[in-house]
Amino acid sequence: MQRIKIQLLVLLSFISFSEALEAQDWPNLQKFQEANVEVLKNKNTDGRIVFMGNSITEGWEDANPSFFIDNPYINRGISGQTTPQMLLRFQQDVINLNPKAVVILAGTNDIAGNTGPMTLEQIRDNILSMVQLAKANGIHPIVSSVLPAYDYPWRPGLEPNVKIPKLNQLLKEMTDKQGVMYLDYFSAMADDRNGLPKAYTTDEVHVTKEGYAVMEKLVSEAISKALNLEK
């Protein structure tokens, strides 16, 4: 019995230590540090695009690896992240990599309250800060609409199907004022509930390969337009 208690105490201590380490690196700056060093070894930045986001961006590379292998695209999505976390790592994971453009897809985890309460205006303002940082560094920002979500399986009852369209309207107005590109995934993917249809998702939030195929067509058009602005 005493031995079991000791084992439990050791386990609890390890969990507490792990949580403390995670809290010390709240934006998860360490995740891409080594990968970023490798990116910077390649001095050819022609067409380099960074995809900044959460699990929807991170999972894209698993669903269709060739989209990132066959193009000079860099995936910097981290599952569960919110806009303040992305803003803190924007310098390291976007600006320092010298891309031509950045595709920002963020906001749904903020609505879900993953890192605490957030107003729609606060979410918009964090994305605005990323846009302003990109512009100040000669990077074309492409602001994506938040994807449809009827409900969050991990936080049910928050009505994202109501809040996401309101946030997208704020993002559209912001991009118009900033003179940057707004990429509207929502209109192409929403069903009559303002959610994702079954063909595009398995859990109302995350995207299937069929869903990513829709996104790839839209984002490729947006990237082409953004890069043509330089010519």
N, C-alpha and C positions, 0 to 999 in steps of 0.2 A: 504493500500500500504506500509506504514511504517513497519507494522507488518511482511509483506512478506519479506521485505528487511532484517529485523532483523533475521528472520528464515533462510534466505539464508546465511547470514553472519555466523550464528551459525553452519550451515551445512558445509560451507567452512572451518571454523576453525577446526571442527571435522575431516574433510578429511585431512587437513594439519597436524593435530596432529597425525592421524593414519599413514600417510606417513612418518612422522618424526620418529615415533616409529619403523616402518618397516626398515627405513634406519639405525637406531641404532643397529638393529639385522639383518644385511644384510644376514648372512648365515642361519638365522632362528634357532639359537641354542636353543631357548626356546621350539620348537615344541616337542622334544622327552625327555626333561629333566625329567619329572615325570615318563614316561614310562621306561626310563633307570634305574631309581631308583628301579622300580619293577623288572626289569630283573636281577639286581645285587643281589636281595634277593635270587635268585635261584643259589646256589653254584655249581650245576651240569652243567658243560660247555661241556660235551661230545657231539660232533656233532653240537655244536652251530655255526651257520653260519649267518653272517650279509649280507643283500642285500642293498648295497649303490647305490642310483640312483635318478632319477627324476620322472616324472609322470608315465612313463612306469613301473617303479618299484613300485611306490605307488599304482597304479591302479591294480597291480597284485593281491594284497590281497583282493580287492573288487571282482575281476573277479572269483577268486578261493580261498576262505578263507581257505579251508581244506589243501591247499598246505603249509600254514604257521601254521595252527593249529596242523596238524598231524606230523609235523617235527619240530626240534628245530631251526627253521629259524626265523630271526628277520628282519622285513621290515623297512628300514630307507630311503625310497624314499620320496622326496619332489617335488611336481609338479613345473615345470618351472625352476628348479635349473641348474646351470652351474658348471663346474669343480672347479673354484676357491671357490665357496660357499661350495661345498662338501669337499674340502680340508680343509677349516677352521673348519668344524665340524667333521672331521675324527677322531680326538682324542676322542671326547665326544661320538660320535655315533657309533664308531667301536672299537677302541683300548681299551677303558675303559670297554667294555662289555666282553672282553676276549674270543672272538670267536676262533674257530679253523681255519676258513677261512672267507674271505670277497669276495663277488661277486660284482664287480664294473661295473656298466652300465651307461656310461656318455658320453657326447660330442655333442649330437644332438642340445641341447639348446644353446651351445656355437656357433655352426655353424649358428643357427638362430639369434644370436646376442642378446640374452635375457638380458645379463648384459654388453653389449658393444662389440666392435669389438674384434675378437680373430683369430689368425692364427691357422692353423692345428697343427703346431709345438708347439704352446703354450698350446693347448688342450692336446696334447700328453704329454707334460712336467708336467702338473698338475696331470694327471693320473699316470705318472711315480713317482711323489712325494708321491702319495697315496700308490703305490706299495712299495716304499722304506720304508715308515713308517710301513706298514704291516709287511714286512720282518724283520725289526729291532725289532719288538715286537712279533716275533714267530707266526705270522698269515700268512696263505697261501693266497696270492692274486690270484684271478681269474679275469682276465681282459676280459670283454665282448666286442665283436665287437659292434659298433653302428648299430642299426637296420636300415633296408632300409627305405628311405623316398623319394618319388618322388618330393614332394614340401611341404612347410609349409603353412597351411591355414592362420596362423596369420602373416606370413612374406613371401608372395609369391615372386617367381622369384630369389631365392638365390641359386638355383641348388644344393640342398643337394644330389640329385641322382648322381652328379659328385663328390662332395666333400667328402661324407661319405666313398666311397670306398678308396679314397686317405688317409683319416684319419685311416681307418681300417688297411691299409698297414703299416702306421707308428706305430700303436699299435702292430701289429704282429711282426714287427722288434724289437720294444722295449721289448716285452715280451721274445723274443728269447734271447736277450742280457742279460736280467735279470734272465733268467732261471725260468720263472713262466708261469702259464697256460694262454693260449689264448682261449677264448670260442667264436666260430664262429657261431653266430646266423644268420649273414647276408647271408651266402651261402645257408642256409636251408630255408630262408624266402623270398629272393628277387625274383621279377618277371623280365620280360625282359626289364623293364624300370629302373631297380635298385630301384624299389619302392616295397611297400607291396601289395600283391594281395588282392582283396576285401574280401576274406574269413578271412583274418588276421587283417583287419583294417576297421574303419568306416570313417576315415578322412585323410588317407595317413600317419599318424604318430602313433596314439595310437592303442593299440592292443586289438583284440577280444579274447573271451575265447578260440577259436580255435587257435589263434596265441600263446596264453600263453601255450597251451598244447604242442606245438612244443618246446617252450622255456623250459618248465619243464623237458621234456625228456633230452634235451641237458645239462641243468645245473645240473640235478641229476647225469648224467654220469661224468661231470666235478668235482663235489663235491666228489663223490665216489673216483675218481682217486686222488684228492688232499689229502683226508684224508688217503688214503692208502699209501701215500708217507711217513707218519709218522711211519708206521709199519716196 
